[in-house]
Amino acid sequence: MSRLSKKSPSLCTDLPLDNADICKKLDLLRQLLRSCFGPTGRLKQVHNNIGGHVVTTSTSSVLLPAISSSQPFINLIKTSILNHVSRFSDCGLFAAILCLSLIEQAKQSGLRGNVAIRVNKHLLGLCTSYLLGEDCGCKVKLDFCSSQSLITLARSVISSKPACVLTEPETLHISRLAVQAFLLTVPCSSPGIVSLGKIVTVSVEGHGVLNSAVFPGVLLDMPDVFTVDKLENLPSDALRMVLFSASLAGDLSELGDGIIEVHPGVDTDSQILDQLLELGKQVVKDEVKLCVCQKVIHPVLQQYLRGHGIIVVERLGITLMEPLTQLTGAQPVATLHTTIPAKAYGRVRDLRIRTFGSKTMLHLHPPGDCAICTMILCHRNETMLNELKGVCQKTEHVLRLTLREPSALLGGGCTETHLAAYIRHKSMNEIQETVSALGCSQTECLLGVEGFCRSLEAVAAALEHDGGSSLMDLTHAHHWSHPADVLTEHMGDSLGSCGCGIVESSPNQKWTYLNSKYPQFSPAPLSEDASVQPHVLDSFTAKLNALQVAVETANLALDVRYLIQDVN
Amino acid sequence: MPPVERLHLDHVVQTVCALESVVLRSFGPEGGQVLFTRDTGQAMLSRSGARILTALRLEHPLARMVVECVLKHSTVTGDGSKTFILLLASLLRMIHKMACKEPNVSHTYTSRQTAEASTARHLADKILAFALEELDDLIGMGVIPYGCCLSWEDFTAKKHLSGPSNNDCVQKLLTSFFHSRLGRSHCDFISKLTYELLTHWKFKRDQPSLSLEFVNDNLDALHTPVSGFPISCSRLIEGQVIHRDFATPCPQTEQKAVKAAVFSGYLQPKLLNAGQVLQLGCGEQWMEENSKNNRSIVQFSAWTERSLKCVFANLQSLGVSVILSAVKQSAAVLSLAAQAEMCVVECVSEDELSLFAQLSGAKPVSDCWMVEPEHVATLTFCRPILLGAHRYVHVAFNDSEERVTVKPCSLVICGLGEGQTEQYTCAFRDAIRMLLSTWEPMGMTATTASKRTLQSTKSTSSHVDQIPNVPPFQQSGLQPGYVIPAGGTFEFLLHHALLQNGTSCSASDDIVTSGLAVSQLLANALLIVPRQIYSHSPRHFLQAQARFQTIIQNHSHPFSLVYKQEHSSIFGESAFPLEEDKLTKHRFTEADVSAKLFMSDSGLESVSCKYQLLLAVLQCLSSILHVDTVLHTHTALHTQSRRLANTSWEGTDDETED
């Protein structure tokens, strides 16, 4: 079946970054992503040409895969960002906007590609060592003694996704639930290697968001609830349960590839069913109260088990198997001909029926301390629910990242402006060393620094969508936004507090517009006042990686000298 | 009669120059990456010449022939594909110029173009013959004294000495390779990583090439690509990573020794193999294979389960707690394993299993009824490891006696996307190949081999033979592993040596003019490489050239000795070979700062790679000049291989397969 077709030669473009068409496309992508950024970002509707369902979103993980371009340049940037998002779940738009701004700035500055790359890499090194250092002015230590900072972190993630369409109390409710669920997955008492548990998410459509809830343990779908009627009679401690991973439908799967000839008169089916019923008898004899099977259970066996007061759950699916074994301590049984060993049975503390909208579920309480919990998410319609589900998973991931590195960065654009001011100051002071280390001239180096800082500030400025202007104060270098329609004599009156909410405006403060020239200064550290907590926090780990990914991607893009497109 | 396309010298020059213009974009210190898409739409970046040339999907048969030669060369040495094209183009231009100037008038030709072609062919053959005979001597006299020999012992000794310049030689060699492959920003980091990997994998008392070959053969199993992280997150980790997840809940044990067994087949016996028939009768039920009386189908499956239990009992008695399997096991196996508190890793690839077997010293079990203690490996730990999106199995091995110096470790290669990790992996692989050919033992059949290749070009040329695997260094009595500072040093020195040789040739009277012409031509063609390296400013090229002239004139031979004494008195024992730069600081103070800068961090390159490259280019050159006509034959597409037959002038046939 070899079908050879003639391969056509590839399409080549020399020096793609000087190509007007490619530049236009990059600019378009930048504007598109920029308009999605932050809590007031504009939503995008994605729908395909054959009338599939419409997705409303502003998150990079949904938006970027939808952007398909024939231009490999766009794809290069896209895959980099998507890979970052799939590892860290946050700061995708930040990375994309920063990367595209860096490319644009480098092009505008007219620097040779290699010089721009070297300067960018050097400045990235400055940024990371500053962020990782002890005296970093835009980093806060997370306090695990109170859930407040965790909730702030969760809220920043959730509120930056406007497509969830949540009101202020709803956002707070979901943030609390996310933190609660996260805390439930951290096991309380296990010295040594800690392995985190799992959050099972169940989504319920057509219910108010405030009905969302988190339960310890696992909730299983029960389509035919009428079969369970004697729940109240069950003793509420340590019910025995069995978990099957093989099919109990009476099929023979592990026999091999040979042929089976059945002589007339031999009823194989009934022989197998007899065997299954033998198994059923043992289960009944061992006083099992709950029987769960990953696959299908033969109806006769189901009937038999129910007849003996056993609750039967079938078609569990592979995803719930692991949480369930952890929850109950059961070992999945797949041998149907040997007696089930006693240690294969698991235990459940309590069984409850819970209903959410149209869904009826069986709630399995863990017998002891267990890191498995279930999150029920409710929302008014499917689109918002999908977005909310994605956001909650991301929040969980971001919260988990804090266990590795218990810090967070100031949100609301303050980290970006602060970093830009720091880099300006630092590289001015060390200009001689830098120039000799990089092997470029001082002018080139300054141009590179300016481009890098402007790109960082451009990300902060991207948070503003309503025509307001972005400002930066000249003491702490935090980010402030000034609404367009407010006209006051003194600027300080209308500003309130900075983007992350830690600095209040005061009369003797000075501001400058972003992307305007200002004298370089060393940003002052924040006052050690524990009473003022930032309102917006960003994940430290995710943002650090996003910064690295953005600069490295921009450097790759700047390094491209030739484009070969395979058109086959 | 198929359509005939006559190939003129102009066409050949044009074609190769077109290739050159593509390759030039990523050549030298100012070169960049080439972004290309695969036919799947995946975007890939590369600076590897071989990769770029294949991505072009060329149509012209001649260009394809050139690309094929490049690929053959670069699969052997892992390096030099961009320089290959550059040199080829430069040589062709020179020959073209010469042929146009003085078409051979001694024969009668139908047209001027055929006369040109004939001269060109003649020249190419002469250069090749000259190179095969004298190049090794020239390099031995003109280049080697300025280089230094990289010994494998340096590689070993460096582990014990601590100091900044200990591992410089190998690392600098790697750095300049990665500089040309991945760009300047990451070359230091990656070369350090490669060097570390190689020192970990160094076998005691063995040839360097053995451990390099080992790493080369097992690189697939030894590296894990992880996308989504910056490259600086790449690292070495102890032991081996098996690229599969646990099929059963993984062990919660702390770090402690575990025993593992490797299975290549199914644990649960298959009742029926293909072709066998199981008859279930009502009267006397019987089974054909074992003629055992059985009541029903249920008993057969009960039997398989019982046998499985026996296997597990045996494993438990041997203390096995980890099962590595090449195939997917049945649910019953997983369930019994969980009950026996063993963990199972399924579908492990063959390469990884064989590496595991080599490192652990345990044999894979083929018959699960016969598990003996020799099949059981002892591991220091076996735990899950999360790399990027995937959870893998991470194992580490006990130190055994024969592996005192080998510390098994695997490489985690991080990149922004799949394209990048793949690029880095390719570069790693080629770097190891490059090192291998640097240390290639100079074979005793070297000259005969090259003679054979010469003959084969004439009679039944297929391009494989044309690339010599073994450079004939043996007359000059040189050891393998010579390196020379990068950045055009080799070309400058050889240029000089060739010119000198040319003048000495002209003194003797046998082949006066052409011998002089040939070595001059080759000498001038070589200069294209440094010229392109300094392409961003021609001034630097002239300065570099002048600098080398001074060096060569001032110390024609004892230079290296003088240098070594001088140098070792300053820096202690380390034979640090970046001599020119340091020396010229005294003599050539007015040299540009940045030119020096480039010299000082440009690292080293291998002389033997360069030599092989030059021979390969010359062979390719003569073979493409032998082609004069392309016949476009029409073959129905369904035949297995389309062939483009190129008939050559003197009745020799060159064939290029797709």
Boltz contact constraints between the chains, C-beta under 6 A:
constraints:
  - contact:
      token1: [A, 4]
      token2: [B, 637]
      max_distance: 6.0
  - contact:
      token1: [A, 7]
      token2: [B, 57]
      max_distance: 6.0
  - contact:
      token1: [A, 9]
      token2: [B, 57]
      max_distance: 6.0
  - contact:
      token1: [A, 9]
      token2: [B, 59]
      max_distance: 6.0
  - contact:
      token1: [A, 10]
      token2: [B, 56]
      max_distance: 6.0
  - contact:
      token1: [A, 10]
      token2: [B, 57]
      max_distance: 6.0
  - contact:
      token1: [A, 72]
      token2: [B, 35]
      max_distance: 6.0
  - contact:
      token1: [A, 72]
      token2: [B, 37]
      max_distance: 6.0
  - contact:
      token1: [A, 72]
      token2: [B, 43]
      max_distance: 6.0
  - contact:
      token1: [A, 75]
      token2: [B, 43]
      max_distance: 6.0
  - contact:
      token1: [A, 76]
      token2: [B, 43]
      max_distance: 6.0
  - contact:
      token1: [A, 79]
      token2: [B, 417]
      max_distance: 6.0
  - contact:
      token1: [A, 80]
      token2: [B, 416]
      max_distance: 6.0
  - contact:
      token1: [A, 80]
      token2: [B, 417]
      max_distance: 6.0
  - contact:
      token1: [A, 83]
      token2: [B, 227]
      max_distance: 6.0
  - contact:
      token1: [A, 83]
      token2: [B, 228]
      max_distance: 6.0
  - contact:
      token1: [A, 83]
      token2: [B, 417]
      max_distance: 6.0
  - contact:
      token1: [A, 84]
      token2: [B, 228]
      max_distance: 6.0
  - contact:
      token1: [A, 87]
      token2: [B, 228]
      max_distance: 6.0
  - contact:
      token1: [A, 113]
      token2: [B, 32]
      max_distance: 6.0
  - contact:
      token1: [A, 114]
      token2: [B, 30]
      max_distance: 6.0
  - contact:
      token1: [A, 117]
      token2: [B, 185]
      max_distance: 6.0
  - contact:
      token1: [A, 121]
      token2: [B, 185]
      max_distance: 6.0
  - contact:
      token1: [A, 192]
      token2: [B, 254]
      max_distance: 6.0
  - contact:
      token1: [A, 245]
      token2: [B, 331]
      max_distance: 6.0
  - contact:
      token1: [A, 245]
      token2: [B, 335]
      max_distance: 6.0
  - contact:
      token1: [A, 246]
      token2: [B, 331]
      max_distance: 6.0
  - contact:
      token1: [A, 254]
      token2: [B, 330]
      max_distance: 6.0
  - contact:
      token1: [A, 255]
      token2: [B, 271]
      max_distance: 6.0
  - contact:
      token1: [A, 255]
      token2: [B, 272]
      max_distance: 6.0
  - contact:
      token1: [A, 256]
      token2: [B, 270]
      max_distance: 6.0
  - contact:
      token1: [A, 256]
      token2: [B, 271]
      max_distance: 6.0
  - contact:
      token1: [A, 256]
      token2: [B, 272]
      max_distance: 6.0
  - contact:
      token1: [A, 256]
      token2: [B, 273]
      max_distance: 6.0
  - contact:
      token1: [A, 257]
      token2: [B, 274]
      max_distance: 6.0
  - contact:
      token1: [A, 258]
      token2: [B, 272]
      max_distance: 6.0
  - contact:
      token1: [A, 258]
      token2: [B, 273]
      max_distance: 6.0
  - contact:
      token1: [A, 258]
      token2: [B, 276]
      max_distance: 6.0
  - contact:
      token1: [A, 258]
      token2: [B, 278]
      max_distance: 6.0
  - contact:
      token1: [A, 259]
      token2: [B, 277]
      max_distance: 6.0
  - contact:
      token1: [A, 260]
      token2: [B, 278]
      max_distance: 6.0
  - contact:
      token1: [A, 261]
      token2: [B, 277]
      max_distance: 6.0
  - contact:
      token1: [A, 261]
      token2: [B, 279]
      max_distance: 6.0
  - contact:
      token1: [A, 262]
      token2: [B, 280]
      max_distance: 6.0
  - contact:
      token1: [A, 263]
      token2: [B, 281]
      max_distance: 6.0
  - contact:
      token1: [A, 263]
      token2: [B, 282]
      max_distance: 6.0
  - contact:
      token1: [A, 265]
      token2: [B, 282]
      max_distance: 6.0
  - contact:
      token1: [A, 266]
      token2: [B, 280]
      max_distance: 6.0
  - contact:
      token1: [A, 266]
      token2: [B, 282]
      max_distance: 6.0
  - contact:
      token1: [A, 268]
      token2: [B, 297]
      max_distance: 6.0
  - contact:
      token1: [A, 271]
      token2: [B, 296]
      max_distance: 6.0
  - contact:
      token1: [A, 271]
      token2: [B, 298]
      max_distance: 6.0
  - contact:
      token1: [A, 275]
      token2: [B, 298]
      max_distance: 6.0
  - contact:
      token1: [A, 331]
      token2: [B, 338]
      max_distance: 6.0
  - contact:
      token1: [A, 331]
      token2: [B, 339]
      max_distance: 6.0
  - contact:
      token1: [A, 332]
      token2: [B, 335]
      max_distance: 6.0
  - contact:
      token1: [A, 333]
      token2: [B, 335]
      max_distance: 6.0
  - contact:
      token1: [A, 334]
      token2: [B, 331]
      max_distance: 6.0
  - contact:
      token1: [A, 334]
      token2: [B, 332]
      max_distance: 6.0
  - contact:
      token1: [A, 334]
      token2: [B, 335]
      max_distance: 6.0
  - contact:
      token1: [A, 335]
      token2: [B, 305]
      max_distance: 6.0
  - contact:
      token1: [A, 335]
      token2: [B, 332]
      max_distance: 6.0
  - contact:
      token1: [A, 337]
      token2: [B, 302]
      max_distance: 6.0
  - contact:
      token1: [A, 337]
      token2: [B, 305]
      max_distance: 6.0
  - contact:
      token1: [A, 338]
      token2: [B, 305]
      max_distance: 6.0
  - contact:
      token1: [A, 344]
      token2: [B, 339]
      max_distance: 6.0
  - contact:
      token1: [A, 439]
      token2: [B, 594]
      max_distance: 6.0
  - contact:
      token1: [A, 439]
      token2: [B, 597]
      max_distance: 6.0
  - contact:
      token1: [A, 548]
      token2: [B, 230]
      max_distance: 6.0
  - contact:
      token1: [A, 549]
      token2: [B, 416]
      max_distance: 6.0
  - contact:
      token1: [A, 552]
      token2: [B, 230]
      max_distance: 6.0
  - contact:
      token1: [A, 552]
      token2: [B, 416]
      max_distance: 6.0
  - contact:
      token1: [A, 553]
      token2: [B, 416]
      max_distance: 6.0
  - contact:
      token1: [A, 559]
      token2: [B, 32]
      max_distance: 6.0
  - contact:
      token1: [A, 559]
      token2: [B, 33]
      max_distance: 6.0
  - contact:
      token1: [A, 559]
      token2: [B, 183]
      max_distance: 6.0
  - contact:
      token1: [A, 560]
      token2: [B, 33]
      max_distance: 6.0
  - contact:
      token1: [A, 560]
      token2: [B, 35]
      max_distance: 6.0
  - contact:
      token1: [A, 561]
      token2: [B, 25]
      max_distance: 6.0
  - contact:
      token1: [A, 561]
      token2: [B, 32]
      max_distance: 6.0
  - contact:
      token1: [A, 562]
      token2: [B, 25]
      max_distance: 6.0
  - contact:
      token1: [A, 562]
      token2: [B, 34]
      max_distance: 6.0
  - contact:
      token1: [A, 563]
      token2: [B, 35]
      max_distance: 6.0
  - contact:
      token1: [A, 564]
      token2: [B, 36]
      max_distance: 6.0
  - contact:
      token1: [A, 564]
      token2: [B, 55]
      max_distance: 6.0
  - contact:
      token1: [A, 565]
      token2: [B, 37]
      max_distance: 6.0
  - contact:
      token1: [A, 566]
      token2: [B, 37]
      max_distance: 6.0
  - contact:
      token1: [A, 566]
      token2: [B, 38]
      max_distance: 6.0
  - contact:
      token1: [A, 566]
      token2: [B, 39]
      max_distance: 6.0
  - contact:
      token1: [A, 568]
      token2: [B, 39]
      max_distance: 6.0
